[in-house]
Amino acid sequence: MTTEELQSGQIFLLDKPLDWTSFQAVNKMKYKLKREFKLPKKFKIGHAGTLDPRATGLLIVCCGKFTKKIPEIQDAPKEYWTEIKIGVQTESYDTEKPEILHQDISHISEDFIKEALTKFVGEIEQKPPVFSAIKIDGERAYNLARAGEEVEMKSRKTTIFYIEDIKIDLPHISFMVGCSKGTYIRSLAHDIGQALGVGAYLTQLRRTKIGEYRIEDATSQFLDNDFRFESIKNEDHAGENTY
């Protein structure tokens, strides 16, 4: 890879590790690229869709002229491998906050779970989690929530294309979910728990696909301190100008 190739536009498929924010991951790549290729201060780089720190998987990073592709990629359908735990909840709908509201699940059957999941396929209404990056009066919702303020989130329409490969090992349920832009899987986990009548929260989340880009073509090596981008060769391509 050369400086000219970077500035003309490249797409990097990053497998984001656990507990990294999307911003931290992009910043690390930007720092490494600028240092390795002596790029100008105004070198453009950004990601095409945030992943929560507690999620792993596909984070698409665009640089150079390909930053113009970000809106198009963001609009593409997404796929996630999802694991939830039923019979308990958390304020954040994921593992960031401690468990609360434990309930008995001995009466919950596999058939009941599968029937409940089918009701979420199609266009649905969902409220984003209070602990999210949505802005309310110019302030991030998660900042307001962490400050102990009351936060009212508005419902929004989203589409669940499919829920497949369901595996049940109570209290955990895992599945693959395909969804439209703007879907909060944490909210989906919470809403499934409400439909079951026992509560639930998201325990693991891994993004596996954005449009035609797949996690199988991604790598976390870009974040390694000793990784050199100049070592990337044409045969490493996952597609045209894509690594």
C-alpha positions as CSV (number, residue, x, y, z in Angstrom):
1,M,0.0,0.0,0.0
2,T,1.2,3.5,-0.8
3,T,0.4,7.1,0.2
4,E,-1.2,7.7,-3.2
5,E,-3.5,4.7,-2.7
6,L,-4.6,5.8,0.7
7,Q,-5.4,9.3,-0.4
8,S,-7.3,8.1,-3.5
9,G,-9.5,6.1,-1.2
10,Q,-9.4,2.8,0.7
11,I,-11.8,0.7,2.8
12,F,-10.6,-1.2,5.8
13,L,-12.6,-4.0,7.4
14,L,-11.8,-3.9,11.0
15,D,-12.8,-6.6,13.5
16,K,-13.3,-4.3,16.5
17,P,-12.2,-5.9,19.8
18,L,-14.2,-5.9,23.0
19,D,-14.2,-2.7,25.1
20,W,-12.8,-0.4,22.3
21,T,-15.0,2.5,21.3
22,S,-15.4,3.0,17.5
23,F,-13.8,6.4,18.0
24,Q,-10.8,4.9,19.7
25,A,-10.4,2.3,16.9
26,V,-10.5,4.9,14.2
27,N,-8.1,7.2,16.0
28,K,-5.6,4.4,16.5
29,M,-5.7,3.6,12.8
30,K,-5.4,7.3,11.9
31,Y,-2.4,7.7,14.1
32,K,-0.7,4.7,12.7
33,L,-1.4,5.6,9.0
34,K,-0.3,9.2,9.4
35,R,2.9,8.1,11.1
36,E,3.7,5.3,8.7
37,F,2.9,7.3,5.5
38,K,3.6,10.9,6.7
39,L,0.1,11.9,5.6
40,P,-1.1,15.5,5.9
41,K,-2.9,16.8,9.0
42,K,-6.2,17.0,7.1
43,F,-6.1,13.3,6.0
44,K,-9.7,12.1,6.0
45,I,-10.7,8.9,7.9
46,G,-13.9,7.8,9.5
47,H,-16.1,4.7,10.3
48,A,-19.4,3.8,8.6
49,G,-21.5,2.9,11.7
50,T,-20.8,2.9,15.4
51,L,-20.3,-0.3,17.4
52,D,-20.9,-0.1,21.2
53,P,-17.8,-0.7,23.3
54,R,-19.3,-3.9,24.6
55,A,-19.9,-5.2,21.1
56,T,-17.3,-6.8,18.7
57,G,-17.2,-7.4,15.0
58,L,-17.3,-5.6,11.7
59,L,-16.4,-1.9,11.8
60,I,-15.9,-0.4,8.3
61,V,-13.2,2.3,8.2
62,C,-13.0,4.6,5.1
63,C,-10.2,6.9,4.3
64,G,-9.2,9.4,1.6
65,K,-11.8,10.0,-1.1
66,F,-13.7,6.9,0.0
67,T,-15.0,8.8,3.1
68,K,-17.7,10.0,0.7
69,K,-19.0,6.4,0.7
70,I,-19.8,6.4,4.4
71,P,-23.4,7.5,4.2
72,E,-24.1,4.8,1.5
73,I,-22.5,2.1,3.7
74,Q,-24.3,3.3,6.8
75,D,-27.7,2.9,5.0
76,A,-27.0,-0.8,4.2
77,P,-28.7,-3.6,6.2
78,K,-26.8,-5.1,9.1
79,E,-26.4,-8.6,10.6
80,Y,-25.5,-9.4,14.2
81,W,-24.9,-12.6,16.2
82,T,-26.7,-11.9,19.4
83,E,-26.9,-13.5,22.9
84,I,-29.4,-12.4,25.5
85,K,-30.0,-13.5,29.1
86,I,-33.7,-13.8,30.2
87,G,-35.2,-13.6,33.7
88,V,-33.1,-10.5,34.6
89,Q,-32.6,-6.9,33.4
90,T,-30.1,-4.1,33.5
91,E,-30.6,-0.3,33.2
92,S,-28.3,-0.1,30.2
93,Y,-29.9,-3.2,28.5
94,D,-26.4,-4.7,28.3
95,T,-23.5,-5.7,30.6
96,E,-22.5,-2.1,31.3
97,K,-24.8,-2.0,34.4
98,P,-25.4,-4.6,37.1
99,E,-28.3,-7.1,37.0
100,I,-31.6,-6.1,38.6
101,L,-35.2,-7.4,38.7
102,H,-34.5,-11.1,38.7
103,Q,-37.5,-13.3,37.9
104,D,-38.3,-17.0,37.8
105,I,-38.1,-18.5,34.3
106,S,-39.0,-22.1,35.1
107,H,-42.3,-21.8,33.2
108,I,-40.7,-20.5,30.0
109,S,-40.7,-23.1,27.2
110,E,-38.6,-23.2,23.9
111,D,-41.8,-23.1,21.9
112,F,-42.9,-19.9,23.8
113,I,-39.5,-18.3,23.1
114,K,-39.6,-19.1,19.4
115,E,-43.1,-17.9,19.0
116,A,-42.2,-14.6,20.8
117,L,-39.2,-14.1,18.5
118,T,-41.3,-14.4,15.3
119,K,-43.4,-11.5,16.4
120,F,-40.4,-9.2,16.1
121,V,-39.8,-9.9,12.4
122,G,-41.0,-7.1,10.2
123,E,-41.4,-3.4,10.8
124,I,-41.5,-2.7,14.6
125,E,-41.5,0.3,17.0
126,Q,-38.6,0.4,19.4
127,K,-37.3,2.9,22.0
128,P,-33.5,3.4,21.9
129,P,-31.8,2.7,25.2
130,V,-31.4,5.6,27.6
131,F,-27.6,4.7,27.6
132,S,-27.2,5.6,23.9
133,A,-25.4,8.3,21.9
134,I,-28.7,9.9,20.7
135,K,-28.7,13.7,21.4
136,I,-31.4,15.2,23.5
137,D,-31.4,19.0,23.5
138,G,-27.8,18.9,22.3
139,E,-26.6,16.5,25.0
140,R,-25.8,12.8,24.6
141,A,-28.5,10.6,26.2
142,Y,-25.9,8.5,28.0
143,N,-24.3,11.6,29.6
144,L,-27.7,12.6,31.0
145,A,-28.5,9.1,32.2
146,R,-25.1,8.7,33.9
147,A,-25.7,12.1,35.6
148,G,-28.9,10.6,37.1
149,E,-31.3,12.7,35.0
150,E,-34.7,11.5,33.8
151,V,-34.4,10.7,30.1
152,E,-37.4,10.1,27.8
153,M,-36.6,8.3,24.6
154,K,-39.0,8.6,21.7
155,S,-40.1,5.4,19.8
156,R,-38.9,5.0,16.2
157,K,-39.7,2.6,13.4
158,T,-37.1,0.0,12.4
159,T,-37.2,-3.3,10.4
160,I,-36.1,-6.7,11.5
161,F,-35.6,-8.8,8.3
162,Y,-35.0,-12.1,10.0
163,I,-34.2,-13.9,13.3
164,E,-32.4,-17.2,12.5
165,D,-30.2,-19.9,13.9
166,I,-31.9,-19.7,17.3
167,K,-30.1,-21.6,20.1
168,I,-31.7,-21.9,23.6
169,D,-29.6,-22.8,26.7
170,L,-31.6,-21.1,29.4
171,P,-31.2,-18.5,30.8
172,H,-29.3,-17.7,27.5
173,I,-30.7,-17.4,24.0
174,S,-28.6,-16.7,20.9
175,F,-29.6,-16.0,17.3
176,M,-28.6,-14.2,14.1
177,V,-30.6,-11.0,13.4
178,G,-30.7,-9.0,10.2
179,C,-32.0,-5.5,10.5
180,S,-32.2,-2.0,9.0
181,K,-30.1,1.0,9.8
182,G,-30.8,2.5,13.2
183,T,-31.8,-0.7,15.0
184,Y,-30.7,-1.0,18.6
185,I,-30.1,-4.7,19.4
186,R,-30.0,-3.8,23.1
187,S,-33.5,-2.5,22.8
188,L,-34.5,-5.6,20.9
189,A,-33.1,-7.8,23.7
190,H,-35.0,-5.7,26.3
191,D,-38.3,-5.9,24.3
192,I,-38.0,-9.7,23.9
193,G,-37.7,-9.9,27.6
194,Q,-40.8,-7.9,28.0
195,A,-42.7,-10.1,25.5
196,L,-41.6,-13.2,27.5
197,G,-42.8,-11.5,30.7
198,V,-39.5,-12.1,32.6
199,G,-37.1,-9.4,31.3
200,A,-33.9,-9.8,29.4
201,Y,-30.7,-8.0,28.5
202,L,-28.0,-8.2,25.9
203,T,-24.9,-10.3,27.0
204,Q,-23.0,-10.5,23.8
205,L,-23.1,-8.8,20.4
206,R,-21.0,-9.3,17.3
207,R,-21.7,-7.5,14.0
208,T,-21.1,-10.0,11.2
209,K,-22.3,-8.1,8.1
210,I,-22.9,-4.6,6.7
211,G,-24.4,-4.8,3.2
212,E,-22.0,-7.1,1.2
213,Y,-19.1,-6.6,3.6
214,R,-18.6,-9.6,5.9
215,I,-16.7,-10.2,9.2
216,E,-14.9,-13.2,7.5
217,D,-12.9,-10.6,5.5
218,A,-12.1,-8.4,8.6
219,T,-9.1,-8.3,10.9
220,S,-8.1,-6.8,14.2
221,Q,-4.5,-6.6,13.2
222,F,-4.8,-3.0,12.0
223,L,-4.8,-2.0,15.7
224,D,-1.6,-4.0,16.6
225,N,1.3,-1.7,17.4
226,D,3.7,-3.8,15.2
227,F,1.4,-4.1,12.2
228,R,2.6,-2.2,9.1
229,F,0.0,-1.1,6.5
230,E,2.7,-1.1,3.8
231,S,2.8,-4.9,4.1
232,I,-0.7,-5.1,2.6
233,K,-0.6,-6.6,-0.9
234,N,-3.2,-6.8,-3.6
235,E,-4.0,-10.4,-2.8
236,D,-5.1,-9.3,0.6
237,H,-8.1,-7.5,-1.0
238,A,-11.6,-8.4,0.1
239,G,-12.8,-6.3,-2.9
240,E,-11.8,-3.3,-5.0
241,N,-9.7,-1.0,-2.8
242,T,-10.9,-2.9,0.3
243,Y,-8.7,-4.5,2.9
